[in-house]
Amino acid sequence: MPEQKKLLKALAGESQKVPPVWIMRQAGRYLPEYRATRATAGGFLDLCYNPDFATEVTLQPIRRFGFDAAILFADILLLPQALGMKLWFETGEGPRLEPVTNLTEIQNLKPVEDIHEVLSPIYETVKHLSAELPAETTLIGFAGAPWTVATYMVAGRGTPDQGPARRLMYQDTAAFQVLIDLVTEATIEYLARQVEAGAEVVKLFDSWAGALGGSMLEQYALKPAVKIATALKKRYPALKFIGFPRGVGGSYEKFADAGVFDGLALDTSVPAEWARDNLQNKVAVQGNLDPMLMVAGGDALVSETRRLLDILGGGPYIFNLGHGITPDGKPENVEKLLNVIRG
């Protein structure tokens, strides 16, 4: 039953002696079984859009480690592709999009109601996972936050400072707002279909929120996230929602005060003591072990894990990393992490 799932208990505000644990990018290149499946599937997008392969790689870390949650295997840039943008991956360099740089190009994107034809295999993967996951494992759906997705749509690729999007944001505020609004509405419908297919929790990844400051952070990161969470919770009152406004520092408190997030994922820069004192009385907190410890291991991994448990374990807490596990992460260090958490 859902009330027995550790992750849902944490997001409902319960403290637990042994917190639930999962790790961002837990299905990925650090696992040999993932690399084998990826080689069979072909390209990265072939893997994302094949429900059988995507289900398999999502289940692999659950079989190996018994995490308390599985997160859908997909990519945040599938949504721009569904909106009509050309998407491809350059080997060793990452994703590429044909950028949109002005109002006309933005208005030529597909309407929100047309995204589901492209994204239907993703919903099928969620259905498969809902049926195949162990009864105690929570299924997490996800999407990129509008600001982060927009940075890729405007630049056509990842950039060091999100300069192209920030420039458009200031030079043509009206056009940029049209883009943010479009991605916001599309994200609501995308996540809604994931929930209808079986996702019990959704997480919104705003990986580049830290590039925004002051009123821009509220306009383009906080407001869209609140709109998405509010719309989904209105449709699905039992749904739990995790936000990840990476890099926003003390502004994490604004997200906690918004009243629509059940959990906030913390990046590695957030002091655990500050999160305990300023966030954990309002939301469950998730994080924020340094992903490098999944590479380095050793006594540092043990001591840092215990430190986080000591500081945050007294409130609603989900153990996770401060960002995704890297391809050079070692499965044996994940095992060591779980042994420390679970005793």
C-alpha positions in Angstrom: 0.0 0.0 0.0 1.2 3.5 -0.7 1.3 4.5 3.0 4.0 1.8 3.5 6.4 3.3 1.0 9.2 5.0 2.7 9.6 7.8 0.2 5.9 8.7 0.4 6.2 8.7 4.2 9.0 11.2 4.1 7.2 13.4 1.6 4.2 13.4 3.9 6.4 14.9 6.6 7.3 11.7 8.6 10.6 11.2 10.2 12.0 7.7 9.9 14.8 5.9 11.8 16.2 4.7 8.4 15.4 7.3 5.7 14.5 6.3 2.2 17.3 6.4 -0.3 17.8 6.8 -4.0 20.4 8.6 -6.1 20.0 10.9 -9.0 21.0 9.3 -12.3 20.9 5.9 -10.6 20.2 4.3 -14.0 23.3 5.2 -16.0 26.8 4.7 -17.3 28.4 3.7 -13.9 26.5 0.4 -14.2 27.9 -2.3 -16.5 24.4 -3.6 -17.2 23.3 -0.1 -18.4 26.2 0.1 -20.8 25.3 -3.3 -22.2 21.6 -2.3 -22.7 22.7 1.0 -24.2 24.9 -0.9 -26.7 22.0 -3.1 -27.7 19.6 -0.1 -28.0 21.8 2.0 -30.2 21.7 5.8 -29.6 20.6 7.5 -26.5 17.3 8.6 -27.9 16.7 5.1 -29.1 17.0 4.0 -25.5 14.7 6.8 -24.2 12.0 6.1 -26.8 11.9 2.3 -26.5 9.7 1.4 -23.6 11.3 -2.1 -23.2 14.8 -0.7 -23.0 13.9 2.3 -20.9 12.0 0.1 -18.5 15.0 -2.3 -18.2 17.5 0.4 -17.4 15.2 2.0 -14.9 14.8 -1.4 -13.1 18.5 -2.2 -13.1 19.5 -0.2 -10.1 16.4 -1.4 -8.2 17.4 -5.0 -8.8 21.0 -4.3 -7.9 20.6 -2.0 -4.9 17.0 -2.1 -3.8 16.6 1.7 -3.8 13.4 3.0 -2.2 12.5 4.8 -5.5 12.8 4.4 -9.2 12.9 7.4 -11.4 11.8 7.2 -15.0 14.6 7.0 -17.5 14.2 9.8 -20.0 15.8 13.2 -20.7 14.6 16.7 -20.1 15.1 17.7 -23.7 12.5 15.2 -25.0 9.9 17.9 -24.3 11.5 20.5 -26.7 11.7 17.7 -29.3 8.0 17.1 -28.8 7.4 20.8 -29.3 9.0 20.5 -32.8 12.7 21.2 -32.2 15.3 19.0 -33.8 17.2 17.1 -31.1 20.4 15.0 -31.5 23.3 14.0 -29.3 26.9 14.6 -30.2 29.2 11.8 -29.0 31.3 13.1 -26.1 29.7 16.5 -26.2 26.1 16.1 -25.2 22.7 17.2 -26.6 22.1 19.6 -29.4 19.0 21.5 -30.5 18.3 23.8 -33.4 17.8 27.0 -31.3 14.9 29.3 -31.2 16.1 32.9 -30.8 13.1 35.2 -31.5 9.4 35.5 -31.1 8.6 34.2 -34.6 10.6 31.0 -34.1 9.0 30.5 -30.7 5.5 31.0 -32.1 6.3 28.4 -34.8 6.8 25.7 -32.2 4.0 23.1 -31.9 1.0 23.7 -29.6 1.0 21.9 -26.3 -1.8 19.5 -27.3 0.5 18.0 -30.0 3.3 16.9 -27.7 1.8 13.6 -26.7 2.3 11.9 -30.1 6.0 12.1 -29.7 6.0 11.4 -25.9 3.6 8.4 -25.9 6.5 5.9 -25.6 7.5 7.7 -22.4 4.1 7.2 -20.9 4.2 3.6 -22.0 7.5 3.2 -20.1 5.8 4.6 -16.9 3.0 2.1 -17.3 5.4 -0.8 -17.6 7.3 0.4 -14.5 4.2 0.9 -12.5 3.3 -2.8 -13.1 6.8 -4.2 -12.7 8.4 -2.4 -9.7 8.4 -4.0 -6.3 5.4 -3.0 -4.1 7.6 -1.0 -1.7 9.3 1.0 -4.4 8.0 4.5 -5.3 7.9 5.5 -8.9 9.1 9.0 -9.7 8.3 10.9 -12.9 10.1 14.0 -13.9 10.6 16.9 -16.2 13.0 19.8 -16.6 11.9 23.1 -15.2 10.9 25.7 -17.7 13.9 28.0 -17.1 16.5 25.1 -17.5 14.7 23.7 -20.6 14.5 27.2 -22.1 18.2 27.7 -21.7 18.9 24.7 -24.0 16.1 25.8 -26.4 17.6 29.3 -26.9 21.3 28.3 -27.0 20.9 24.9 -28.7 23.2 23.3 -26.2 24.5 23.6 -22.7 26.5 26.8 -22.0 28.8 27.8 -19.1 26.6 30.7 -18.0 23.3 30.3 -19.8 24.3 33.6 -21.5 22.1 33.2 -24.7 18.9 32.7 -22.6 19.8 35.4 -20.2 20.5 37.8 -23.1 17.1 37.0 -24.7 15.4 37.3 -21.3 16.7 40.9 -21.0 16.6 42.0 -24.7 13.2 40.6 -25.6 11.3 40.0 -22.4 8.0 39.5 -24.1 9.3 36.8 -26.4 11.1 35.0 -23.6 8.0 35.1 -21.5 6.1 33.4 -24.4 8.7 30.7 -24.4 8.5 30.2 -20.6 4.7 30.1 -20.7 4.7 27.5 -23.5 7.2 25.2 -21.7 5.3 25.6 -18.4 2.0 24.5 -20.0 3.6 21.7 -21.9 5.3 20.5 -18.7 2.0 20.4 -16.8 0.5 18.2 -19.5 3.6 16.0 -19.8 3.8 15.4 -16.1 0.0 14.8 -15.9 0.3 12.0 -18.4 3.1 10.5 -16.4 0.9 10.6 -13.3 -2.0 9.0 -15.1 0.4 6.3 -16.3 1.4 5.5 -12.7 4.0 8.0 -11.4 3.4 8.6 -7.6 5.8 11.5 -7.2 7.1 14.0 -9.8 10.3 15.9 -9.6 11.1 19.1 -11.4 14.8 19.6 -12.2 15.9 23.2 -12.5 19.6 22.5 -12.9 20.5 26.1 -14.0 18.3 28.0 -11.5 21.4 29.4 -9.9 22.1 31.4 -13.0 19.2 33.7 -12.1 19.2 36.3 -9.4 16.8 38.6 -7.7 13.4 39.2 -9.4 14.5 37.1 -12.4 14.7 34.0 -10.1 11.2 34.6 -8.9 9.8 35.3 -12.4 11.5 32.5 -14.3 12.2 29.8 -11.8 9.9 30.1 -8.8 6.7 31.2 -10.5 6.7 28.5 -13.2 7.5 25.8 -10.7 4.7 26.9 -8.4 2.3 27.0 -11.4 3.2 23.5 -12.4 3.0 22.1 -8.9 -0.3 23.9 -8.2 -1.9 22.7 -11.4 -0.9 19.1 -10.9 -1.9 19.0 -7.3 -5.3 20.4 -8.2 -5.8 17.5 -10.6 -4.2 14.8 -8.4 -4.5 15.8 -4.8 -2.5 12.8 -3.5 0.5 13.6 -5.8 3.8 14.4 -4.1 6.1 17.0 -5.7 9.8 17.5 -5.3 11.6 20.6 -6.5 15.3 20.9 -7.3 16.2 24.6 -7.8 19.9 23.9 -8.0 22.3 26.6 -7.0 19.8 29.1 -5.5 21.4 29.3 -2.1 19.3 31.0 0.5 16.4 31.3 -2.0 15.7 27.6 -1.3 13.7 29.1 1.6 11.4 30.9 -0.9 10.6 27.5 -2.5 9.9 26.0 0.9 7.6 28.9 1.8 5.6 28.5 -1.5 3.5 25.8 0.1 3.2 23.5 -2.9 6.4 21.5 -2.6 6.5 18.3 -0.5 10.2 18.0 -0.8 13.2 20.0 -2.0 16.4 18.4 -3.3 19.5 20.1 -2.0 22.6 20.7 -4.1 26.0 20.2 -2.6 26.5 23.8 -1.7 23.6 23.9 0.8 24.8 23.5 4.4 22.9 20.6 6.1 22.6 22.5 9.3 21.0 25.5 7.5 18.6 23.1 5.7 17.6 21.5 9.0 16.9 24.9 10.6 15.3 26.7 7.7 13.7 24.1 5.5 13.0 20.9 7.2 10.2 22.3 9.3 8.3 23.1 6.1 9.3 20.4 3.6 11.1 17.1 3.4 14.7 17.6 2.3 16.6 15.4 -0.1 20.3 15.2 -0.5 23.1 16.2 -0.5 26.1 14.0 -0.5 28.9 15.0 -2.9 28.7 12.7 -6.0 32.6 12.6 -5.9 32.3 10.3 -2.9 30.7 7.7 -5.2 34.1 7.8 -7.0 36.4 8.2 -4.0 34.7 6.0 -1.5 36.7 5.1 1.6 36.4 6.6 5.1 35.3 10.0 3.7 32.2 8.3 2.2 31.3 6.7 5.5 31.9 9.8 7.6 30.1 12.2 5.3 27.1 9.9 5.1 26.9 9.6 8.8 27.2 13.4 9.2 24.2 13.9 7.0 22.2 11.3 8.8 23.1 12.9 12.1 22.1 16.4 11.0 19.0 15.7 8.9 17.8 12.3 10.1 15.7 13.8 12.9 13.2 15.3 10.4 11.5 14.2 7.1 14.5 13.2 5.0 15.4 11.4 1.8 19.0 10.4 1.4 20.4 11.3 -2.0 23.3 13.0 -3.7 23.7 16.7 -4.3 23.6 16.1 -8.0 23.7 13.0 -10.3 26.1 10.1 -9.9 28.9 10.4 -12.5 29.9 7.8 -15.1 33.1 7.0 -13.0 31.1 6.3 -9.9 31.7 2.9 -8.5 28.9 0.4 -7.8 30.8 -0.9 -4.8 30.7 2.6 -3.3 26.9 2.7 -3.7 26.8 -0.6 -1.8 29.0 0.9 0.9 26.6 4.0 1.1 23.6 1.8 1.5 25.3 -0.3 4.2 26.0 2.8 6.2 22.4 4.1 5.8 20.7 0.8 6.4 23.1 -0.7 8.9 
